[in-house]
Amino acid sequence: MTANISILPAEWAPQTCIQLTWPHADTDWAPYLSDIVNTLVQMTEAITRYEPLIIASQTPDATREALLTALTERQMERVTIVECPVNDTWARDHGGITLMDGEGNRQVLDFRFNGWGDKFEAAHDNLITRRLHAAGVIQGELIDNDDFVLEGGSIESDGQGTVFTTSQCLMAPHRNQPLTQTDVENQLKERLHAERIVWFNHGNLIGDDTDGHIDTIVRICPDHTLLYVQSTDASDEQHADFLALEQELQAFRDANPEYRIQPLPMPRACYYDDERLPATYANFLIINGAVLVPTYDQPDLDAEACRIIGEAFPGRDIIPIDSRIIIRQHGSIHCLTMQYPESTKK
């Protein structure tokens, strides 16, 4: 990393903390609020074994009360709760995107979050990053990027200047029209200080509100490894789209032989009432010393996904988290979280 050039670190770089945004009774989680709170408590307990946690919460007293019964005193000391208005819980997409230079200086980029193309109200969530920064819990220079829509789940970085994304999301309606794909690529290069943008054009999970975020289908891992969701069931209505994604990945690997591609299983279809939900093992969270892996009460596939992810991250603990409640609102573990890299500056 050049000392005076900031880049987007890989997610497995050392982290200073993780962010969550807590649900409350006026969010879409209301019908099963206690269930999602229980899941977030499990995630909090796992994360705080390894690193600090920031929680943006509209109901800080209730959040603290939920955590006190599950966390040790030392773990509670690692939790910082900041009161602020909240529309929803998807910190990956409204959280700050942090660049780091070779001297350890951080720039926190605050992009516009508009509810995945004006699908949902997001005015409060769009202000969370600046509120957390103003409260002093996010360190670094805050850079206002409110003139450009970009969600953290729509990009993956190798930490060496390459950023992966999807055309189905970044070119979807109500993001950054009338910009062309070339325009958007140039904006990503300029704002993220990226040398190369790699686009994938397929792999959109049924039930996904994001229009195909990369963190639901393809993840970059150490040693130039790409984990991706593979469909092997020709009867699945998603099969053709994910077969096309696999072919794109194979073509990318052929042109870039330093990369290795490794399939993850696709969970068997999950439903809430009659609605198919976007279950995926690719939406795992990398933290210091561990990886939190979503599971779906499918023991054979859950175990296989944990094994593959464990091989991609040797030396890290693999922590399965039952994510069946999370996907009811069309996201999973990675979608709920945002990491902030650790500064090396003394």
N, C-alpha and C positions, 0 to 999 in steps of 0.2 A: 504494500500500500504506500503510494507516494505521500510524503509527509503533509503536503499542503493541499491534497486533493481528497475531498470527502466522497466516500462510496457507501452503498447500502450493504452492510455486513450480512453474511450468511446467518441464518437463524441459530445455527449451532455455535456461533461465537459467544464468548462469555457474556452473561447478562447481569444487569444490575437489579432488574425486577421484572415482574409480569403485571399487566393490568387486567382487571375484570371490571365489568359494569353490571351492577346488581339489579335484578328484576324487582318490580313492586306491583301492587294490586291494580294499577292503572295501565299496565302493559298487556300485551296479548298473552302473557303467561298466566293471567288471572285464573283461568279454569283449573290449572294444576300448579299453582304458585308454590305450594309446599313441596311438591315433587321436584321442581327445578331448583328450588333453594337447597334441598337435600343433595342434589347432584353438584351444585356449586360449592357446597360445604366440603364434599369429598374432594373436589378439585383443589380447593383452597388448602385442605389438609395435606394433600400430596405436594403441591407447589411449595408450601412454606417449610417443608422438610429440607428444601434445597436452596431457596432464595426468597427475598422479600416480595411482597405483593401489594399493589395499589388497587383499591376498590373505589370506583365512582358510584355513589349511592344516593338516591333520593330519600331513602329511609335509613340513615346511618345507625340509629339506635336498634332497629330491627335486624339490620345486617350484623351488627356486633353481637347481639343476643344469639343469633343463629350460630355464630362461630364459636362462642365461648364454651359450648358443651362438647365440641369436637376437637378443639385445638389445645395444645399444651400452652403454658404461659410463655415459653420461649417462642413458639409459633405465633402467638398473638402479638408478640413484640415485633414480629416481622410484617405485620399487617398495618397498612395506613388506609383509613377510610376517609374519603373526601366527600362532603355533601354537595350535590349539584343536581339540577333537574335532568331527568333521563327519559327518553322515549322508549328505548329498547336496550338490548344487552350485547350487541355485536361489536365488541371492542376492536376486533381485527379490522373492521371497516371504518370506524370513526376514530380509532386511536392514532397517535402520532407515528409517522414513519421516520426512523432515525438514521441519519448518515453519520459516518465517523471518518475522521482523517487519521493519518499515520501518527499524529501527536496526541491522539486521544480526545480531540475536540469534537463535540456532538452538535449536530444541527437537527432539530426536530421539525419535520415538514408537516404542516397542518393543512392537508388537502380538504376540498369540499366533500362532505358526505351528504348525499341527497336521497337517501333511502333507496339505493340501487335503481337509479333512474326515475325518481319521483313516484315510486310505488307506495311508499309509506312516509308518514310524517317523521321528520328527522331534525327539526330545527334545534332542539335541545342537544341531541347527540352531536351535531356539527360543532357545538361550542365546548364539548367536554375536554378536548386536548388543551385548548387555551385556558380553561378553568383550572385544570390540573397543573399546568405550567405556572399560572399565576399563584397557585397555592404553594409552589415551591417543591412539589413532589416529583416533577419531571425536570431533569437537569439538562441544560444545553441551550443553544440559541434557537428560539422559536422563529420559524420562517413561514410567513403567511402564504399559503398556496390556495386560497379560497376561490381563485379564478379558474381552478381546474379540478374536475371530479376524478378522484382516484381512491379506490378502496384497497386496504392492505391485503385482503384475500385474493386480489386480482393479480398480484405480482409475487414472484419467487426470485431470490438473488443467490448467486453462488459466492458472493463476497469478493469476486475477482473481476467485476465489471460486466458480467452477463446477467440480464434480467429476463425471466420467462413470463409469458402472459398469454391470454387468449383473445382472439378477435371477437368471439361471440359475446364477450363481456364488454371489452373496451369500446367496441363499435356499436353497442346496443343503444336503443333510443334513449334520449334524455340524459346522456352522459356529457359528451363534449362536442355535440354537433354545432356547426357544420364541418368540424375538422375531419380530414381524411385519415386513413390509417397511417399514411406517411407522416402527416402532421402530428398525429398522436405519438408515433414512434420518436419523432424529433423532440417532442415535449418531454417524453420519458427520459431520453438521453440527456437532455439539458437539466431537468429538475432532479433526476436521480444520479447524475454524473455517470451514466452507464455507457459502456463502449459498444454493447451489442444488445439488441432486443430480439428474442426468439419467440415467434408467434405459433400457437397451436390453434387449429380451427374446428376441432371436434371434441366431443366429450362433455355433454351437458346433461346432468342428472335430472331425471323427472322429479319435480317438486322443488327444484332449486330456484329461489327468488333472485339470485345474483346474476343470472344470465351466463353462468358457467365460469365461476372463479377457478383459477388454476389450483388453489389449495384444496379443492375437492377432487381433483383428478390426477395431477402430476406434482411431485414434490422433489426438490433438489436436496441431495444428501452429500455427505463428505465423499471425497475421492471420485468426484464427477459421476455420481450415481443418481439416476432418476428413477424414483419409484412411481408407478402409475397404476391406475385401476384398469384391470383387464376383465373383459366379458367373455366367458366361455360358453354361455347358454344362448344358443341361436334362437330360442323361442322368446327371449327377453326383448321387450320392445325397445330397449336401449342398445341392443347388441350391435346393430350396424354402425351407429355413431361411435361407439367405443372401439369397434374394430378399425374404423377410419382413424381414430386417435392413435391406436397402436401402430398403424402403418406410417403415420406421420412421425412417430417417435423412432421407428426403425430407420426411416429415411434420414432423420436428424443424426442418429447414431452412425449411420453409414458415412455421412459427410463429416462427422466429428468423432473419429474412432477413439478419442480419449475418454468418451463417455460410455457408461454402462447403463443399460436399461433393465429394470427388474420389476416384474408384475406383482401387484397386490391383488388378492381376490376381491371380487365384487360381492358384497353381502347379498343374501337372498332378499327378495323384495320385502320391505317393511311398510306397514300401513297403519294409519290412525283413522278409524272409521273406514271410509272407502278411498281415502286419499293416499297415494303412494308417496313415501317420504324419501328424501335424498340421503340415504345411508351410504357412507363411504369410509374406508379405512385410511384414506389419504389425508384426512383432516386431523392428523396427530399434532401434538404440541411438543416442541423440543425445549427443554429447560436445562439449567446447569446440572449435569449428572444424571438426567433421566429423560424419558419420553413418555408422555401421557397418550395412550392409544384408545380411540373410541371402540367400544364393543357393542354388540346388538343381540345378546343372548342366543348366539349361534356358535356353540362351543368349538366346532371343528374349524370354521372360518375365522373366528376370533383368535384362536390359538395360532393358526397359520399366519395371520396378519401380524400378530405380536412377534412371532419368530422371524419373519422377514424384516420387519422394522428393527428388531434387535440386532440382526446381522448388519444392517446399514449403519447402526450407531453402536459399535462395540464399546464396551466399558460403561455404558449408561444403563441404569435400571429401566425396565419396561413396566409401566404402571397402567393396567387396563382400567378404563372408566366406562361404566354402563351409560351409553349415550342415547338410549331409546326415548327418553324424555326430551333431550335437546333437539333431536331431529323433528319433533312435532312442530317446531317453529322454523324448520327448514335450514338448520345449520348444525355444526357439531363442535368438538372441543376447540379446534384451532380458531374457528369463527368467533368464539366467545372471548378470546384472549389477544393481547398484544405484548410483545417483548420489547424491552428497552436495553440496548447493549451497554456493556460495562465500559466505562472510560478508563483508559490507561494513563490519563494525565494525573500527575501528582499535585 
